Amino acid sequence: MVVAMLVATTLLAQVENPVKWKFTTDKVEGQEAELVFTADIDYPWHLYSAYLPAGGPIATTAYYDESDAYTLVDGIVEVSKPKIKYDEGFQMDVGTLSGKAELRQKVLFKDGGPQTVSGEIEFQVCDDNVCLPPMAVPFTFTVNLGGEASVTSEEAVAVTDETIEETSLANQILSTDTPEVTSDADVVGVPALEDEKSLWGFFWLAFGLGLLALLTPCVFPMIPMTVSFFMQGSESKTRGIFRGLVFGISIMSIYTLLGVIVSVSNVGPNAANALSTHWIPNLIFFALFIVFAFSFFGMFELVLPTSWSNKADSQVDKGGLGGVFFLALTTVLVSFSCTGPIVGALLVEAAGGLALKPILGMFGFGLAFAIPFTLFAIFPSWLKGLPKSGGWLNAVKVVLGFIVLAFSMKFLLALDPTNKILTRELYLAVWIVLFFMLGMYLLGKIKFAHDSDLPHVSVPRLLLSVVSFTFVVYLFLGLFGYELKTISPLLPPKSPNGLDLTQRAVYSGAPMAAAEQNEECTPVKYADMFHMPLGLKGFYSLEEGLACAKASGKPVLIDFKGHFCSNCKKMEAAVWSDQEVLRVLNEYVIVALYTDDRTRLPEAEWYTSEVDGKVKKTIGQQNIDYEIANFRTNTIPLYVIMDADGNVVGEPKGTDLDIASYLSWLKGGIH
């Protein structure tokens, strides 16, 4: 094929080399040593964290050559704290590393003397506009176990187009299993995908649930009884207020202590990642949420041993501040059948985050739980304004049960990271059924064991049912391709073969031209492996695309993209999804060339690159080699317009989220 190299060489694009790696050893003691991976990352590029949710971009991962000379101790530790941001392309929170990043791996050697550890580290680099295909840089650590404490191995390994070549180690698919990690006193890692904003969000969630817990049948009736204890026998109002404050502080302390226990037990810098990504703890968490939900529905009650509350209650009669504390402890224990599932759900959710998360969450819950008791102790006359206990208290429990049941689905995502079974459509269908049932319950059409008769529907129940049914309609739209951006972080990604009615109107009414029905315009190569977004038709081989262009008279649009390219997905969601852009795209023969695909080709299709002199064996290697050789860049996405003879039309284009600008560029290639 003929390519206009003159046009290509005038581009400002270049082969990007934004990361330099340095490999050293540290803390050589006895038979152990730490391997230190240090990355200097050019601004504004970033690497991705070593621990990412399933279905996201490529995590930074070290692969080691097989050797019997050593064993890895625990998992790799991120000394540099990842910055968490919501990735619009993957529709999930991901951790990123920029500037300078350091990762450490502890190794235990079997013998003394000089030792070597070799392998390669795989990673992906992106900025706000483009990404690079996954790269693999070889490393060799030299460790002298007999003397020096630190030995520098390969100094500054630069990422060049030569390192794009993937080896057999990099062909290993990234495991979704995260190694179990024990505590490490020497290295302070911060692997949990958490930032200040999300921590405060969790605090306010816990605070809100603490307020809801007050409206359950185990807690609400206790408020006036407990407040009367503060005022009974008090010589002054001031003493009663003081005892109320001590009671509130005691409640907060008890719940915060519970958070501290969970935080301390979540040992090791990477244990949180194991909890949030490994299928076994997620299956356990799912089962716990189911148990909590059924408890709220009245199937059974979660109660602590009676002896615990009896012993605490016996200490109340002793009076003094100690008696106030034990009254708080008794309140916590007695209310457990209602608050236990809420607290348990919060702790399960917090277990996958930073060590501070369960502490902050339990403090927020305890603060909200204690505020009413304290306020009513200070202003006892407010008790007259409390609504009477009744069946509405159990309704609060049931509503919480439906919500907990819906959120339990989140833990199943770790059991099916590729979403082959738990698809977005199935996930949404379960939520639709649950919230429809919630609406029917609020209208009195569904009744549980402990519910009172409902002679009429109150205004609050009616309004809540309207909210529930409105949410059902909103979820229903997601079955037909709508983004549902408000709740997208909680959902699986869109299925490539899912129904998407949002784009059908663009081309459903336009019959396919006769030339496009010929064999030349029927995708064959890799058509069973790849899929076009938004219902578009396309090819995955440039030769097939050019053949169709000659048969149909259409120009060719090459889309250099990647499975793990966030900006590629962002362009498709924000720009290609526009109705007018879609209409113009259908006037092209689209050729999607994946530059990060690891599918190994038959040996007869291998070739030696003129760019780096290496044999290109996979689909991704050949596509990125073609991009570099002809367009002097390895960034994606990259869009190139060609005529049917393979001549470049105009200048290639990278990420452009301005729909008008991108549309103008597209129309410029149609004659």
Secondary structure as UniProt FT lines:
FT   HELIX           5..9
FT   STRAND          19..29
FT   TURN            30..31
FT   STRAND          32..41
FT   TURN            43..44
FT   STRAND          46..48
FT   TURN            54..55
FT   STRAND          61..64
FT   STRAND          70..78
FT   STRAND          83..87
FT   TURN            88..91
FT   STRAND          92..97
FT   STRAND          100..109
FT   STRAND          114..123
FT   STRAND          125..126
FT   STRAND          135..144
FT   TURN            145..146
FT   STRAND          157..158
FT   HELIX           161..164
FT   TURN            168..171
FT   HELIX           196..213
FT   TURN            214..215
FT   TURN            217..221
FT   HELIX           222..231
FT   TURN            232..233
FT   HELIX           237..265
FT   TURN            269..270
FT   HELIX           271..277
FT   HELIX           279..296
FT   TURN            297..298
FT   HELIX           306..316
FT   TURN            317..318
FT   HELIX           320..334
FT   HELIX           336..350
FT   TURN            351..352
FT   HELIX           356..378
FT   HELIX           380..385
FT   HELIX           391..407
FT   HELIX           408..415
FT   TURN            417..418
FT   HELIX           424..442
FT   TURN            443..444
FT   TURN            449..450
FT   HELIX           459..478
FT   TURN            479..481
FT   TURN            485..487
FT   HELIX           488..490
FT   TURN            496..497
FT   TURN            501..503
FT   HELIX           504..507
FT   TURN            508..509
FT   HELIX           514..517
FT   HELIX           519..521
FT   TURN            525..529
FT   HELIX           533..535
FT   STRAND          538..539
FT   HELIX           542..552
FT   STRAND          556..561
FT   TURN            563..564
FT   HELIX           566..571
FT   HELIX           572..576
FT   HELIX           579..585
FT   TURN            586..587
FT   STRAND          589..594
FT   HELIX           603..605
FT   STRAND          607..608
FT   TURN            610..612
FT   STRAND          615..616
FT   HELIX           619..631
FT   STRAND          638..642
FT   TURN            644..645
FT   HELIX           659..667
FT   TURN            668..669
//
